[in-house]
Amino acid sequence: MKKLIYVLLLIAIGWLIKLSYDFYQVSQQLNDIQQSLHNSEQKNASLNDRLVAVQRQTDDPTQANVQKASPVQVNEPTVGLSPSVLIKQQLELVQFAIQQQQYIYALEHLTHINQSLDQYTLADAVKQSLHQAIAQDMQSIQQFIIAKNEQQERLITLIKQIDVSLMSELKRNQLSPTKNQPEHFWQKWLQIDIIAEQSPELTNRKFILKEVQFRVLLAQQLLMKGQSVEFQEMLNHAIQQLDQLPDASSQQLKQQLIQLKQKPLLPAPKLNSIAVLGQ
């Protein structure tokens, strides 16, 4: 009997050591994520400042002429390639920049392409259509940046609220079972017995909630990077972790994450100016 107690004690100590190591790793990763989020917020503020500058240049034609000194360059017409092919290549580069969230680069590049159209041998009607399409594309990108920043702020606010709830739950020691349906008095006693039998899972509740918190913060980082698919996958992992916990508070957190996951993210705008040159 004493040997069995010693074995169980060693197993418990080993498990506690493993948990301590896992908590240490999670805390280190959380610190890295918080630093990355701080850098992302600074980058977002810089992006807004540069967007305002580009909007002023777009509204002021005298400032737009100064764009000749811009570091963004458009390839000069190359022998063997038609002007429409060259322009389309530049526009496809802009579309790729939008997918990579390089919005300021995309706006500056579109401005330079728009100003350089006269050097290409194109029909006047095509040039006029391109000027109009590029102007519309620039306006769409600017509106998308504003809407995307507003949506990110709303989602991050929700994520922070969930994080606060997680912190509160990590400090709790008393739990209540889920209540999905009206119950008779004898069902309540039965349900309490069932919860008690699941005590091994409830013992690990704080560890599971800590992992959920870690995944929620990772989801926030992915959201800031514009990785919508990875963002929703990370929320799925957090939801699956909460499936292990039967108490009402954990299931309420799970519903909050589900609602967060179901909110549609804005798709990146597609350039109309590419369609002017054909597929």
N, C-alpha and C positions, 0 to 999 in steps of 0.2 A: 504493500500500500504506500509506504514511504517512497519507494522508487517511482511509483506512478505520480505521486505528488511532485517529486523532483523533476520528472520529465515534463509534466505540465507547466511547472514553474519556468523551466528552461525555454519551453516553447513560448510562453507568455513574454519572457524577457526578450527573446529573439524577435517576436512580433512587435514589441514596443520599440526596439532598436530600428527595425525596418520602417515603422511609422515615423519615427523621429527623422530618419534619413530622408524619407519621402517629403515630409513637411519642410525640411531644410531646402530640398531641391525646388519645391513649389515656391517657397518664399524668395529664393534667388531669382527664379523665373518671373515672379510677380514684380520684383524690383526692376528687372530688365524691361518688362512690359510698360511699367509706369514711366520709365525714362524714355522709352520709344514713343509713348503717347504724348509726353511733353514735347518731344522733338516734332511730332506730327502736328501738334497745335501751333507751334512756332512756324512750321512750314505752311500751314493753312493761313495763318495771319499774313505771311509774306505773299502768298498767292493772291489774297484779297487786295493787298496793296498794289501788286502788279496788274491785277485786273482793272482797278480804277485807273491806273496810268494808261493802259491800252484803250479803255473806253474814252478817255480824254483825247487821245491821239486820233481815235476813230471819228469823234465828233468835231475835231478841229482840223480842217484840211491843211492849214499852214504847218501844223505840227506833223501831219502825216507825211509831208514831203521830206521831212528830216529822216525818215526811215531808211534812206539810202545808206546811212552809216550803221544800220542795224547789223548785228552779227549773223542774223539769219540770211542765208544766201540761196538764191534760186539758180539752178544750173542754167548756163547759157545754152542757146540752141545748138544742138549737136548735129553734125552732118550725118545723114542716113536715118534720122528719126524725125517723124512728122511733129509739128508743133503741138497738135492735140495729144499725142502720146507723151511728150515731155511734160505738159501741164498736168495730164492725168496722173503721171508718176508722182509729181509733187503733191497733188491732192490726196493721193493714196497714202503718202507719207504723213500728211496732216491727219488723215483718218486713223492711222496707226498711233500717232501721238495722242489722239483723243482716247483711244482704248487704253493707253498707258497712263492716262490722267495727266499728260503734259499739256494742260489747257492753254497756258500762256504761250508756250512754244507754238501751239496750233494757231492761236490768234495772230501772233506775230508773223508766222509763215503765210497765213491766208492774206494778211495785209500786204506782204511783199509780193505775193503772186498777183494780187489784184492790181498793184501798181506796175507790174512788169508785163502785163498782157500786151501792151502796145508794141513790144519788141518782137512779138510772134506774128507770123503770117497767117492770120485767120480772117474769116469773113466778119464784117462789121456786126452782123446779126449775132454771130456766135460770141464775139467779144462782149456785146451788150448783155447777152443772156448770162455769160459768165460773171460779169460785174454784178448783176442783180442776184445771182445765186450765191456768190461768195459773200455779199453783204448780208443775205438772209442767213447763211451758215454762221457768220460771225455773231449775229444777233442770237441765233439759237444756242451757240456755245456759251455766250455770256449769260443767257437766261438759265441754261442748264447748270452752270457753276453756282449761281445764286440759289436755285432750287435745291441742288445737291447739298450745299452747305447747310441750308435750313433743315433738310431732312436728316442729315447727319447729327445736327445739334439735338433734334427731337429724339432720335434713336439713342444717342449717347445719354441723354437725360433719363430715358427709360432704363438703360443698362445700369446707370448709377443708382437708380431707385432699387433695382433688383439686387445690386451689390450691397446696398444698405440693409435690405431685408436678409440677405445671406449672413451678413455680419451679426445681425440681431439673433438669427437662428443659431449661429455658432455659440452664442453665449447662453442659450437656453438649455435647461436640463430636464424640464418636464414637457411631455408630449401628449398630444390628443389624437385619437384615431380619426380616420376619414369618415365622413357621414354622407354617403351617396343616396341613401333611401331612408324613409321613416322606419323606426325600429320599435319593437316591443321591448318591455323591460328585460325579458329574459335574453333577447338578442344582444342587448348592451353588455350583459355579463359575459356572454359567449365571445363577443368581439374583444373584450378586454383580455380574455384568456388567450385569444389568438395573437393579439399584439404581444403579450408576454412571451409566447413561444417564439416570437421573432426577435427576441432580445439580442442575439448575436449580430443581426443586421443593424439594430438600433444602437448597439454599442459602437459600431463604426460610423454612426451618423455624421459626426463632426468631420471625420476624414472624407466622407463622400461629399459633404457640403463644401469642404475646402477645395476639393477637386472641381466641383461645379463652379465655384467662384473663380478658380484659375481658368477654366474654359470660357467663362463669360468674359473675362478680361482679354483673353486671346481673341474672342469674337469681336470685341470692341476694336482691337488693333487691326484685325482684318477689315473691319468696316472702314476705318480711317484710310486704309490702303486701297479701298475700292474693290476688294476681292469678295464680291457678293456671294458667289457659290461657296467659297471656303467659309465665309461668315455664317451662312445657314447650316453648313455641315458641322461647324463647331457648336452651334446652338443645339443641333440634333444630339451631339455627344453629351452635352450638359443635360438635356431632357432625358436621355437614356440613363444617366447616372441617378437622376431623381426617381426613376421608376423603381429603384431598389428600396425606397423609403415609403412606408405606408402611412405616416402621420399626416394630418390635415395641412399643417404649415408647409411641409415639403411639396405636397401635391398642389398647393396654391402657388408656390414658386414655379412649379412645372407649368401651370397654366399661363403664368406671366411670360415665361420663355416661349411657349407655343404662340401666344399672341404677338410677341416680338418677332418671331420667325415668320409669321404670316403677313407681316407688313411688306408690301411690294417696294422694291428699290427702283429708283429711276434708271432707265436704260440710257447708255451713252448716245448722244445724237449722231445721226448719219448725215454725211455731206450731200446736199442736193446738187452742188456744183459738179460732182463726178458724173451724175446722171446726164448733165448737159452735154458731156463729151461722148456719151454712149457707153455701153458695156464692153 
